């Protein structure tokens, strides 16, 4: 009776292996060992194949190259495959599913810190400034990473999120609220990447709002006081006699009702001095839309004074050291040194006159014929007036 299993001899298999390792050409063919196991020999090498039929389908399952798996190992793999087939399980599908699960398990071992780093990297280009990315990195490194940074992101639950937030929720409510939002976004990103599943334990609505007091109940937001209108002429007179780039940047911010970030990032290419307009691209605006600012004569005078600091090319109008932008705190520091502890927005006559409310532009745009709206025209006339001389006279 012919043998149905174990047809190949160890010597024959070894001869094929030695021939391949020596670089001798081999005769292509399929050598049956029985039970669906074959040694497939090609001109380039040899490998083990398991052939089987299940539900009327004939399939081939690779078991690995001869140089790695010997005869006994190949027979053991074929035996396991025959067992699965006997149970009605496709051994090839079973192996593929096991590999997919292993990849999923490996993905779920990705740490929270790794996910946070990947999230920041993916979104950095869309953020308005490097400072914003720095704030993400700093708050996470200070408060989140010591507790959940090294943990698998799939293991982060409500208890761990509260462990991060509760120590600072009442003492630093603004920081804690932003940190919670950042953790929520990172966990949403991780779920989209199939690194975790289930509900987001950092979400506020319907979840953490029932476990933490609302930020408005913890600490009332205190806005910077506005500089009284009557004190502005004296403040401007003092500001205009001060030398340096920072005083000119602050003066320009007041005259244009611009945010600090808009001023310190201003470039010469944004200005049309002939039409007396500053066109700030949407990429630098908080709302993401292009903004057109009319320039008074006083604002134009500041720009003309800054020409002496302008090198070649499209550089910053108000450069800091080594041509880099000024720090966003320099204007605040200057105001404090001048005895004015006010916000550059609420403390500027430009914002109140032109009509910015809640930090949003209302009438500082130009119409299609480049004429100013009546209110903005009156404001520009007022801002361009010699307010220093009024202070001296009053």
VOLUMSE-862375 format. One line per 8 residues: their letters; for each residue x negated, y, z negated of C-alpha. Coordinates in pm, 1 decimal, always signed. Layout:
<pts>
A> X:Y:Z | ...
</pts>
This chain:
<pts>
XXXXXXXX> +0.0:+0.0:+0.0 | -139.5:+337.2:+100.2 | -235.5:+576.2:-176.7 | +0.3:+877.9:-207.2 | -218.7:+1074.6:-454.5 | -593.1:+1119.4:-496.7 | -690.4:+1051.3:-137.2 | -986.5:+1287.7:-135.6
XXXXXXXX> -1309.3:+1179.3:-303.3 | -1528.4:+1405.9:-512.8 | -1822.2:+1331.6:-280.4 | -1636.2:+1442.9:+29.4 | -1521.0:+1766.1:-133.6 | -1874.5:+1833.5:-261.8 | -2019.8:+1783.4:+86.9 | -1781.8:+2044.3:+227.2
XXXXXXXX> -1869.6:+2287.9:-51.0 | -2244.2:+2241.8:-8.8 | -2213.8:+2286.0:+367.6 | -2028.0:+2614.1:+322.6 | -2281.6:+2742.0:+67.6 | -2567.6:+2647.5:+301.2 | -2403.4:+2827.8:+590.6 | -2355.4:+2518.3:+804.4
XXXXXXXX> -2059.8:+2535.0:+1043.1 | -1763.5:+2324.0:+933.4 | -1508.0:+2140.7:+1140.1 | -1170.7:+2314.1:+1086.6 | -892.7:+2093.6:+959.0 | -644.0:+2007.1:+683.9 | -755.0:+1727.9:+447.8 | -465.3:+1577.0:+250.6
XXXXXXXX> -514.7:+1468.9:-108.5 | -151.1:+1363.3:-148.5 | +141.5:+1507.8:-338.9 | +140.7:+1821.0:-121.0 | -222.5:+1916.7:-200.0 | -446.7:+1996.6:+96.3 | -803.3:+2117.0:+140.2 | -790.2:+2364.5:+426.9
XXXXXXXX> -1126.2:+2402.1:+601.8 | -1194.6:+2686.3:+843.9 | -1506.1:+2821.8:+1008.4 | -1530.6:+3084.4:+733.5 | -1475.1:+2859.3:+431.7 | -1234.5:+2625.4:+254.7 | -941.6:+2669.6:+18.6 | -672.3:+2466.0:-154.4
XXXXXXXX> -312.9:+2471.0:-29.4 | -0.9:+2327.3:-187.8 | +278.2:+2246.8:+58.6 | +631.0:+2181.3:-61.3 | +991.1:+2183.1:+49.5 | +1272.9:+2327.2:-159.8 | +1632.9:+2386.0:-55.7 | +1543.5:+2303.8:+300.6
XXXXXXXX> +1257.8:+2552.0:+314.2 | +896.2:+2447.3:+373.1 | +645.2:+2677.7:+205.2 | +271.2:+2699.2:+147.2 | +118.6:+2815.7:-177.4 | -248.8:+2908.7:-197.1 | -428.7:+2765.8:-500.3 | -764.2:+2937.4:-454.2
XXXXXXXX> -1097.2:+2892.4:-270.9 | -1306.6:+2577.8:-297.8 | -1609.8:+2770.1:-422.9 | -1412.6:+2860.0:-738.5 | -1176.2:+2567.0:-789.2 | -1301.1:+2209.1:-780.5 | -1102.1:+1899.1:-691.9 | -980.6:+1827.8:-1046.4
XXXXXXXX> -870.0:+2187.6:-1099.8 | -680.6:+2192.7:-770.9 | -504.3:+1869.2:-859.1 | -395.8:+2013.5:-1195.4 | -251.0:+2325.0:-1029.5 | -68.5:+2106.7:-776.8 | +71.9:+1892.8:-1059.7 | +214.4:+2204.1:-1234.2
XXXXXXXX> +370.3:+2316.1:-906.9 | +533.8:+1977.0:-855.4 | +684.4:+1997.7:-1204.1 | +841.8:+2335.3:-1127.5 | +975.8:+2205.9:-798.8 | +1126.8:+1906.9:-978.2 | +1311.5:+2155.6:-1207.5 | +1450.7:+2336.1:-903.5
XXXXXXXX> +1214.3:+2630.3:-945.5 | +1021.7:+2765.9:-650.7 | +657.0:+2756.0:-774.6 | +553.5:+3038.8:-542.6 | +832.8:+3268.3:-661.5 | +757.3:+3168.6:-1020.6 | +391.6:+3268.1:-985.1 | +477.9:+3598.2:-817.5
XXXXXXXX> +724.0:+3682.3:-1094.2 | +464.2:+3602.2:-1361.5 | +211.3:+3829.5:-1194.4 | +466.7:+4111.2:-1167.8 | +549.0:+4074.8:-1538.3 | +180.3:+4085.7:-1625.2 | +141.7:+4409.5:-1429.3 | +446.2:+4552.8:-1606.4
XXXXXXXX> +310.2:+4455.1:-1947.4 | -21.8:+4616.6:-1861.3 | +155.0:+4932.7:-1748.5 | +348.0:+4948.6:-2074.7 | +21.7:+4943.7:-2268.7 | -63.9:+5287.4:-2128.3 | -101.7:+5526.1:-2420.8 | +92.7:+5844.4:-2483.6
XXXXXXXX> -225.8:+6050.1:-2447.1 | -297.8:+5893.4:-2108.3 | +54.7:+5974.5:-1992.3 | +25.4:+6330.0:-2122.0 | -300.6:+6380.3:-1934.9 | -148.2:+6243.2:-1614.6 | +160.2:+6463.1:-1655.4 | -48.6:+6777.6:-1701.6
XXXXXXXX> -266.7:+6688.8:-1404.0 | +38.3:+6630.3:-1184.4 | +205.2:+6958.9:-1279.5 | -96.0:+7187.9:-1327.4 | -83.6:+7317.4:-968.6 | +278.8:+7425.1:-1013.3 | +218.6:+7620.7:-1332.3 | +159.3:+7993.2:-1306.2
XXXXXXXX> -168.4:+8005.9:-1495.4 | -448.0:+7799.0:-1643.8 | -345.6:+7940.7:-1980.5 | -12.5:+7757.3:-1962.5 | -189.9:+7426.0:-1907.1 | -425.8:+7511.3:-2192.1 | -131.1:+7565.8:-2425.5 | +4.6:+7221.2:-2336.9
XXXXXXXX> -330.2:+7058.2:-2403.6 | -389.7:+7246.1:-2728.8 | -51.9:+7179.0:-2890.6 | -57.1:+6811.7:-2795.4 | -415.5:+6763.4:-2915.4 | -344.5:+6943.6:-3242.6 | -13.7:+6791.8:-3343.9 | +82.0:+6492.1:-3125.7
XXXXXXXX> -234.3:+6298.8:-3042.1 | -341.8:+6237.1:-3405.3 | -13.8:+6051.3:-3462.6 | +99.6:+5902.1:-3130.3 | -185.8:+5967.8:-2887.9 | -342.0:+5620.8:-2908.2 | -11.2:+5433.8:-2921.6 | +145.4:+5270.2:-2614.6
XXXXXXXX> +389.4:+5520.7:-2472.0 | +652.7:+5246.2:-2476.2 | +621.0:+5230.3:-2856.2 | +702.5:+5596.8:-2919.7 | +1037.7:+5609.2:-3097.0 | +1246.0:+5861.2:-3288.2 | +1064.3:+5799.2:-3614.3 | +727.5:+5875.4:-3458.7
XXXXXXXX> +856.4:+6187.3:-3284.3 | +992.4:+6313.6:-3617.1 | +659.6:+6234.9:-3781.5 | +498.2:+6472.1:-3532.1 | +755.5:+6749.5:-3556.3 | +873.3:+6760.5:-3917.8 | +547.4:+6894.1:-4072.6 | +564.4:+7209.7:-3856.8
XXXXXXXX> +936.0:+7240.5:-3781.2 | +1002.1:+7500.6:-4050.9 | +654.2:+7654.2:-4084.0 | +590.1:+7699.9:-3710.4 | +932.1:+7670.1:-3545.5 | +834.7:+7823.1:-3209.3 | +535.1:+7590.8:-3169.0 | +735.4:+7290.5:-3288.5
XXXXXXXX> +1019.0:+7358.8:-3046.2 | +782.8:+7385.9:-2750.3 | +597.7:+7073.6:-2862.2 | +924.0:+6878.9:-2875.8 | +1008.8:+6985.6:-2521.5 | +664.7:+6882.6:-2399.4 | +689.1:+6540.6:-2562.1 | +1034.2:+6496.1:-2405.4
XXXXXXXX> +902.0:+6575.5:-2058.4 | +607.1:+6339.7:-2095.1 | +833.1:+6054.7:-2207.3 | +1069.9:+6120.4:-1915.3 | +769.5:+6106.4:-1681.1 | +657.5:+5778.7:-1839.8 | +1004.1:+5627.9:-1792.0 | +1003.9:+5729.8:-1425.4
XXXXXXXX> +669.9:+5550.1:-1390.6 | +818.7:+5240.2:-1560.2 | +578.9:+5274.0:-1854.2 | +876.3:+5272.5:-2093.1 | +1252.3:+5231.2:-2086.5 | +1551.7:+5329.2:-2293.8 | +1666.6:+5670.4:-2415.2 | +1424.4:+5955.1:-2474.0
XXXXXXXX> +1361.2:+5983.2:-2851.1 | +1248.6:+6346.4:-2816.5 | +1566.5:+6478.5:-2656.3 | +1740.2:+6751.5:-2851.4 | +2103.8:+6747.9:-2740.9 | +2300.1:+6469.9:-2901.5 | +1996.4:+6329.6:-3081.4 | +1734.6:+6535.7:-3266.0
XXXXXXXX> +1983.3:+6820.1:-3313.2 | +2146.2:+6594.7:-3573.6 | +1817.1:+6527.9:-3755.0 | +1643.3:+6867.3:-3748.8 | +1779.1:+7215.2:-3824.9 | +1827.6:+7444.5:-3527.7 | +1533.7:+7675.3:-3466.7 | +1758.5:+7979.8:-3501.4
XXXXXXXX> +1847.8:+7864.0:-3853.9 | +1486.3:+7810.5:-3952.7 | +1333.9:+8139.4:-3846.5 | +1486.3:+8444.0:-3686.3 | +1292.4:+8569.9:-3385.5 | +1136.3:+8910.0:-3452.3 | +1065.7:+9115.3:-3143.8 | +792.1:+9375.2:-3132.0
XXXXXXXX> +915.7:+9720.4:-3215.6 | +949.3:+9968.0:-2929.7 | +743.1:+10284.5:-2923.2 | +981.1:+10573.7:-2984.7 | +1040.1:+10768.8:-2665.8 | +936.9:+11096.6:-2828.2 | +593.4:+10955.8:-2914.6 | +513.3:+10837.0:-2563.0
XXXXXXXX> +362.5:+11165.2:-2431.7 | +110.5:+11176.5:-2715.3 | +32.7:+10808.2:-2671.7 | -25.7:+10854.8:-2297.7 | -245.1:+11158.4:-2358.9 | -462.0:+10954.5:-2594.9 | -466.5:+10661.0:-2353.7 | -574.4:+10867.7:-2052.8
XXXXXXXX> -884.3:+11007.9:-2221.5 | -1010.5:+10660.5:-2301.7 | -1262.3:+10516.6:-2058.5 | -1280.6:+10161.0:-1929.6 | -1074.3:+9912.5:-1736.8 | -848.1:+9803.5:-2021.1 | -704.4:+10154.5:-2083.7 | -634.5:+10188.7:-1711.2
XXXXXXXX> -463.4:+9847.9:-1703.1 | -241.4:+9942.2:-1997.0 | -158.5:+10278.9:-1839.8 | -69.3:+10106.8:-1513.3 | +151.5:+9854.3:-1696.3 | +344.7:+10137.6:-1858.1 | +381.6:+10333.8:-1535.7 | +504.2:+10033.3:-1335.9
XXXXXXXX> +705.3:+9851.8:-1605.4 | +509.7:+9536.9:-1518.8 | +435.3:+9243.9:-1741.9 | +84.3:+9205.3:-1876.4 | +21.0:+8894.0:-1666.8 | +135.2:+9071.6:-1352.4 | -106.9:+9358.1:-1413.3 | -418.4:+9162.8:-1508.3
XXXXXXXX> -366.4:+8932.6:-1208.1 | -298.7:+9212.6:-957.8 | -506.1:+9203.5:-638.7 | -571.2:+9482.8:-391.2 | -399.2:+9293.7:-109.7 | -69.6:+9326.0:-297.1 | -65.2:+9706.8:-264.3 | +63.2:+9917.4:+23.8
XXXXXXXX> -69.3:+10256.7:-75.4 | +73.9:+10422.3:+234.6 | +430.1:+10322.4:+143.3 | +354.7:+10352.5:-228.1 | +470.3:+10001.4:-314.9 | +325.0:+9706.3:-501.7 | +446.8:+9371.0:-366.9 | +394.3:+9095.4:-622.5
XXXXXXXX> +417.5:+8747.6:-461.0 | +668.0:+8502.5:-599.2 | +388.7:+8269.1:-709.3 | +292.6:+8524.7:-975.1 | +644.5:+8610.2:-1088.3 | +824.0:+8441.8:-1374.8 | +1138.4:+8404.4:-1163.7 | +937.0:+8269.4:-869.1
XXXXXXXX> +1061.7:+8542.4:-630.9 | +871.7:+8822.7:-459.7 | +901.0:+9150.9:-652.1 | +854.1:+9501.2:-508.0 | +750.2:+9779.3:-745.8 | +763.8:+10146.9:-638.4 | +448.8:+10339.1:-729.2 | +465.1:+10685.8:-881.6
XXXXXXXX> +194.6:+10942.6:-815.9 | +53.2:+10871.8:-1160.1 | +33.7:+10497.9:-1084.7 | -137.1:+10572.7:-753.1 | -386.8:+10788.4:-936.9 | -477.4:+10493.3:-1158.6 | -534.5:+10275.6:-852.4 | -752.9:+10538.0:-687.5
XXXXXXXX> -958.3:+10557.1:-1004.9 | -1005.2:+10179.0:-997.6 | -1151.0:+10186.6:-646.9 | -1494.5:+10250.1:-796.9 | -1484.2:+9903.1:-952.5 | -1371.7:+9733.1:-633.7 | -1630.1:+9509.7:-465.0 | -1578.6:+9368.3:-117.5
XXXXXXXX> -1293.1:+9128.1:-47.4 | -954.9:+9080.8:-209.0 | -1054.7:+9104.2:-571.4 | -876.2:+9189.0:-892.8 | -773.1:+9548.7:-943.2 | -849.1:+9526.7:-1314.5 | -1140.8:+9281.1:-1337.2 | -1284.0:+9148.9:-1659.9
XXXXXXXX> -1632.5:+9015.7:-1715.5 | -1793.4:+8842.3:-1416.3 | -1494.4:+8932.6:-1200.2 | -1257.5:+8713.9:-1400.5 | -914.0:+8839.8:-1511.5 | -884.4:+9033.9:-1834.8 | -766.1:+8837.3:-2135.3 | -394.8:+8880.3:-2187.1
XXXXXXXX> -459.4:+9005.6:-2541.0 | -682.8:+9301.1:-2453.6 | -393.8:+9543.7:-2406.2 | -240.5:+9440.7:-2736.0 | -575.8:+9490.3:-2908.2 | -609.6:+9834.7:-2750.1 | -262.2:+9938.9:-2862.7 | -336.5:+9830.5:-3217.0
XXXXXXXX> -659.3:+10029.5:-3215.0 | -453.4:+10330.1:-3104.5 | -208.1:+10277.5:-3388.6 | +79.9:+10160.4:-3166.3 | +209.0:+9814.2:-3254.6 | +458.3:+9785.6:-2971.0 | +539.4:+9547.2:-2692.7 | +406.4:+9659.2:-2353.3
XXXXXXXX> +755.7:+9601.3:-2213.6 | +985.1:+9740.0:-2483.1 | +735.2:+10015.2:-2561.1 | +717.6:+10153.4:-2209.4 | +937.0:+10436.2:-2090.6 | +923.4:+10278.6:-1748.3 | +1125.4:+9972.1:-1849.4 | +1391.5:+10169.9:-2033.3
XXXXXXXX> +1418.3:+10433.4:-1759.4 | +1420.2:+10199.6:-1463.0 | +1654.4:+9959.1:-1633.4 | +1481.2:+9631.4:-1712.6 | +1694.7:+9449.3:-1960.8 | +1595.1:+9130.3:-2140.8 | +1268.6:+9131.2:-1946.5 | +1435.9:+9109.8:-1604.5
XXXXXXXX> +1406.6:+9356.5:-1318.5 | +1726.8:+9533.5:-1221.1 | +1661.1:+9831.6:-1002.0 | +1289.1:+9835.5:-921.5 | +1333.2:+9689.9:-575.1 | +1320.2:+9875.3:-247.5 | +1598.7:+9876.0:+7.7 | +1547.8:+9786.6:+371.7
XXXXXXXX> +1471.4:+10147.4:+462.3 | +1212.7:+10157.2:+182.3 | +1401.5:+10428.3:-4.6 | +1445.5:+10403.6:-379.7 | +1776.7:+10359.3:-553.8 | +1892.9:+10685.4:-717.9 | +1811.4:+10564.9:-1069.7 | +1470.4:+10431.3:-971.3
XXXXXXXX> +1395.4:+10752.3:-778.6 | +1471.9:+10963.8:-1082.6 | +1264.6:+10730.1:-1297.5 | +967.4:+10748.0:-1060.1 | +991.2:+11127.3:-1061.8 | +1001.5:+11126.8:-1439.5 | +712.0:+10882.8:-1483.1 | +499.2:+11075.6:-1237.8
XXXXXXXX> +549.7:+11401.4:-1425.4 | +259.1:+11544.9:-1624.8 | +369.3:+11404.8:-1957.6 | +33.8:+11484.3:-2114.3 | +90.3:+11854.7:-2059.4 | +435.9:+11823.4:-2216.9 | +274.8:+11674.6:-2522.8 | +30.7:+11960.3:-2545.0
XX> +309.7:+12210.0:-2504.6 | +532.5:+12041.7:-2760.2
</pts>
